[in-house]
């Protein structure tokens, strides 16, 4: 069955600080919600959430520096720099204390932002991240993350082959839907010979990955002053225990942030939690956003 995707009302560019960012807006009324994507991703990974929320919320997503169609400076990639970009974007878009939602690296950025820019948001949602990485070096990172990095800058003869390689992954292929198609269509640049390559700037993304080991999210938990929702993907990807957010880490976040609700999704993995495989996460965000304090 084909999914009916809500079209963005804005698919545009905005200058924030000294960079130009590509951003999307779905919906024209209601509470503003800004989504922040993961380390190799782009703004279109949040189409499923937009479909759930855009009828009565203003849903924004943008390509981080170095990703998608945003500017790609040669250097300058870290959680604090991404958080500063977010602060500039919120000001340029004229948003008043939006809800901030981050997935993966985006959750690390959202957490840092909540701790350092408390006056600029009303609520915080962390999707499958927000604790220290469960590995100690890039060499120890899980195979699914290595696979994500390996597609960066590597030409593939056709878009069909590009998606076939992705569908071979056990954590994507069985769950593939229109949201994956939409996301990966925007993930690549197409060359004259029909080949494609990811738009992500490999060197910048790897710089982000290295700096994540200097990031200490547990030091930020106590500085979060807004209501927080933590959603965890409990299903492993290549192995039963290769989650980005082990359950013990999720419980530590829940205890470390003063007003934090935690919802676990044992049957969703780090990707399927955002790609509309289950409406539960989007519905949980809707409920959380709409609650009166």
C-alpha positions as CSV (number, residue, x, y, z in Angstrom):
1,X,0.0,0.0,0.0
2,X,1.3,3.4,-1.0
3,X,1.7,6.0,1.8
4,X,0.2,9.5,1.1
5,X,3.0,11.9,2.1
6,X,2.2,15.4,3.3
7,X,4.0,17.9,1.1
8,X,6.2,20.5,2.7
9,X,4.8,24.0,2.6
10,X,8.4,25.3,2.5
11,X,11.4,23.5,0.9
12,X,13.9,26.4,0.9
13,X,17.2,27.8,2.1
14,X,17.9,30.2,5.0
15,X,21.1,31.9,6.1
16,X,21.9,31.4,9.7
17,X,25.2,32.7,11.1
18,X,27.6,32.5,8.2
19,X,26.1,29.4,6.6
20,X,23.2,28.6,4.3
21,X,20.9,25.8,5.4
22,X,18.3,23.8,3.5
23,X,15.1,23.4,5.5
24,X,11.6,22.0,5.3
25,X,8.4,23.1,6.9
26,X,5.2,20.9,7.0
27,X,2.0,22.5,8.3
28,X,1.2,26.2,8.8
29,X,-0.5,26.4,12.2
30,X,0.0,25.3,15.8
31,X,3.0,24.6,18.0
32,X,6.3,24.8,16.2
33,X,8.4,21.6,16.4
34,X,12.0,21.5,15.1
35,X,13.5,18.1,14.2
36,X,17.3,17.4,14.1
37,X,18.6,14.4,12.2
38,X,21.4,11.9,12.8
39,X,25.0,11.9,11.8
40,X,24.8,10.8,8.1
41,X,21.1,11.7,7.5
42,X,19.0,14.6,6.1
43,X,15.8,16.5,6.9
44,X,13.6,14.1,5.0
45,X,14.1,11.3,7.5
46,X,11.3,13.0,9.5
47,X,8.6,12.7,6.8
48,X,6.7,10.1,8.9
49,X,6.5,12.5,11.9
50,X,5.4,15.3,9.6
51,X,2.6,13.1,8.3
52,X,1.4,12.5,11.8
53,X,1.8,16.1,13.1
54,X,1.5,18.6,10.3
55,X,-2.3,19.0,10.3
56,X,-2.2,21.0,13.5
57,X,1.5,21.7,14.2
58,X,4.3,23.5,12.3
59,X,6.9,20.9,11.7
60,X,10.5,22.0,10.7
61,X,13.5,19.9,9.8
62,X,16.8,21.0,8.3
63,X,20.0,19.5,6.9
64,X,22.8,19.9,9.4
65,X,26.0,21.6,8.2
66,X,27.8,19.1,6.0
67,X,24.7,17.2,5.0
68,X,22.1,17.2,2.4
69,X,21.8,20.6,0.6
70,X,23.2,22.7,3.4
71,X,26.6,24.4,3.2
72,X,29.6,22.1,3.8
73,X,32.5,24.0,5.4
74,X,35.8,22.1,5.3
75,X,36.0,22.0,9.0
76,X,34.0,23.0,12.1
77,X,31.9,20.0,13.2
78,X,30.9,19.3,16.8
79,X,27.8,19.2,19.0
80,X,28.3,22.7,20.3
81,X,28.7,24.1,16.8
82,X,25.5,22.4,15.6
83,X,23.7,23.7,18.7
84,X,24.8,27.2,17.9
85,X,23.5,26.7,14.3
86,X,20.2,25.6,15.7
87,X,20.0,28.8,17.9
88,X,20.6,30.9,14.8
89,X,18.0,29.0,12.7
90,X,15.3,29.4,15.4
91,X,16.0,33.2,15.4
92,X,16.0,33.4,11.6
93,X,12.7,31.4,11.3
94,X,11.2,33.7,14.0
95,X,10.1,30.8,16.2
96,X,9.2,31.3,19.9
97,X,10.4,28.5,22.1
98,X,9.7,25.6,19.8
99,X,9.7,21.9,20.8
100,X,13.1,20.4,19.9
101,X,13.3,16.8,18.8
102,X,16.5,15.1,18.0
103,X,17.4,11.6,16.7
104,X,20.8,10.0,17.2
105,X,23.4,12.7,16.8
106,X,20.4,15.1,16.6
107,X,19.5,14.0,20.1
108,X,23.0,14.8,21.4
109,X,22.6,18.2,19.8
110,X,19.1,18.7,21.2
111,X,20.3,17.8,24.7
112,X,23.2,20.2,24.5
113,X,20.9,22.9,23.2
114,X,18.4,22.4,26.0
115,X,21.2,22.6,28.6
116,X,22.9,25.7,27.1
117,X,20.0,27.6,25.5
118,X,17.2,26.9,28.0
119,X,15.2,30.0,27.0
120,X,14.9,29.0,23.4
121,X,12.8,25.8,23.7
122,X,9.6,24.7,25.5
123,X,10.0,20.9,25.5
124,X,12.7,18.4,24.5
125,X,12.3,15.0,22.8
126,X,15.3,12.6,22.6
127,X,15.0,9.7,20.1
128,X,17.4,6.8,20.8
129,X,20.4,8.8,22.1
130,X,21.4,11.2,24.9
131,X,24.0,9.2,26.8
132,X,27.7,8.6,26.3
133,X,28.5,6.4,23.4
134,X,28.6,2.7,24.4
135,X,32.0,2.3,22.5
136,X,35.3,4.0,23.3
137,X,36.7,4.7,19.8
138,X,35.7,4.7,16.2
139,X,37.4,1.4,15.8
140,X,35.0,-0.1,18.3
141,X,31.9,1.3,16.8
142,X,29.1,-1.2,15.7
143,X,29.0,-2.6,12.2
144,X,25.8,-0.8,11.3
145,X,27.4,2.6,11.9
146,X,30.5,1.7,9.9
147,X,28.2,0.7,7.1
148,X,26.5,4.1,7.3
149,X,29.8,5.9,7.0
150,X,31.0,3.7,4.2
151,X,28.4,5.0,1.8
152,X,29.7,8.5,2.1
153,X,31.4,9.8,-1.0
154,X,31.3,6.4,-2.7
155,X,29.8,6.5,-6.2
156,X,27.3,3.8,-7.1
157,X,26.4,3.0,-10.7
158,X,22.7,3.7,-10.3
159,X,20.1,4.7,-7.7
160,X,18.5,1.3,-8.0
161,X,21.8,-0.4,-7.0
162,X,22.2,2.2,-4.2
163,X,18.9,1.3,-2.7
164,X,19.4,-2.5,-3.3
165,X,22.5,-2.4,-1.2
166,X,20.7,-0.6,1.6
167,X,17.8,-3.1,1.4
168,X,20.3,-5.9,2.0
169,X,20.7,-4.7,5.6
170,X,18.6,-6.8,8.0
171,X,17.6,-3.7,10.0
172,X,16.2,-1.9,6.9
173,X,15.2,-4.3,4.1
174,X,12.4,-6.1,5.9
175,X,10.8,-2.8,6.9
176,X,11.3,-0.8,3.7
177,X,8.5,1.6,2.9
178,X,7.8,4.9,1.1
179,X,9.5,6.8,3.9
180,X,12.8,5.1,3.2
181,X,12.4,5.8,-0.5
182,X,11.7,9.5,0.0
183,X,14.7,9.8,2.4
184,X,17.2,8.1,0.2
185,X,16.0,10.0,-2.9
186,X,17.2,13.2,-1.1
187,X,20.3,11.5,0.3
188,X,22.1,11.4,-3.1
189,X,23.3,13.6,-5.9
190,X,22.8,12.2,-9.4
191,X,25.6,12.4,-11.9
192,X,25.3,12.8,-15.7
193,X,26.2,9.1,-16.2
194,X,23.4,7.9,-14.0
195,X,25.6,7.2,-11.0
196,X,24.8,8.5,-7.6
197,X,26.7,9.4,-4.4
198,X,25.6,10.5,-1.0
199,X,25.5,14.3,-0.5
200,X,27.0,14.0,3.0
201,X,30.5,15.5,3.4
202,X,32.5,12.6,4.6
203,X,35.4,14.6,6.3
204,X,32.9,16.7,8.3
205,X,30.9,13.7,9.4
206,X,34.0,11.9,10.5
207,X,35.1,15.1,12.4
208,X,31.7,15.0,14.2
209,X,32.2,11.3,15.0
210,X,35.6,12.0,16.6
211,X,34.3,14.9,18.6
212,X,31.5,12.8,20.0
213,X,34.0,11.1,22.3
214,X,34.7,14.5,23.8
215,X,31.0,15.1,24.4
216,X,29.8,14.3,27.9
217,X,26.0,14.2,27.7
218,X,25.6,13.1,31.3
219,X,27.0,16.5,32.4
220,X,24.1,18.2,30.6
221,X,21.2,16.1,32.1
222,X,21.0,18.2,35.3
223,X,20.8,21.4,33.3
224,X,17.7,20.5,31.3
225,X,14.8,22.6,32.7
226,X,12.1,21.7,30.2
227,X,9.8,18.7,30.2
228,X,11.5,15.9,28.3
229,X,10.4,12.7,26.5
230,X,12.9,9.9,25.8
231,X,12.1,7.3,23.2
232,X,14.3,4.2,22.9
233,X,14.7,1.7,20.1
234,X,15.3,-1.6,21.8
235,X,15.8,-3.9,18.8
236,X,19.4,-4.7,17.8
237,X,20.6,-4.1,14.3
238,X,23.2,-6.7,13.4
239,X,23.3,-8.2,16.9
240,X,21.0,-8.3,19.9
241,X,23.2,-5.9,21.9
242,X,24.4,-3.3,19.3
243,X,21.9,-0.6,20.2
244,X,23.1,3.0,20.4
245,X,21.2,3.4,23.6
246,X,21.4,0.5,26.0
247,X,18.5,0.2,28.4
248,X,20.7,1.0,31.4
249,X,21.8,4.2,29.7
250,X,18.2,5.2,29.0
251,X,17.3,4.6,32.6
252,X,20.3,6.8,33.6
253,X,19.0,9.6,31.4
254,X,15.5,9.3,32.9
255,X,16.9,9.7,36.4
256,X,19.4,12.4,35.4
257,X,16.8,14.8,33.8
258,X,14.5,16.2,36.3
259,X,11.2,15.9,34.3
260,X,11.7,13.0,31.9
261,X,9.2,10.5,30.6
262,X,10.6,7.3,29.0
263,X,9.0,5.0,26.5
264,X,10.8,1.9,25.2
265,X,10.0,0.3,21.8
266,X,11.5,-3.3,21.9
267,X,10.4,-4.1,18.4
268,X,11.9,-1.0,16.7
269,X,15.5,-0.3,15.9
270,X,17.6,2.8,15.5
271,X,16.2,3.4,11.9
272,X,12.7,2.0,12.1
273,X,11.9,4.2,15.1
274,X,11.8,7.2,12.7
275,X,10.7,5.8,9.4
276,X,7.0,5.2,10.2
277,X,7.2,1.4,10.6
278,X,5.1,1.9,13.8
279,X,3.0,5.0,14.4
280,X,3.6,4.8,18.1
281,X,6.7,7.1,18.4
282,X,4.9,9.9,16.4
283,X,1.7,9.5,18.4
284,X,3.7,9.7,21.6
285,X,5.4,12.9,20.5
286,X,2.0,14.3,19.6
287,X,0.6,13.5,23.0
288,X,3.7,15.0,24.7
289,X,3.6,18.2,22.6
290,X,-0.1,18.8,23.1
291,X,-0.1,18.3,26.9
292,X,-0.8,21.4,29.0
293,X,1.8,21.9,31.7
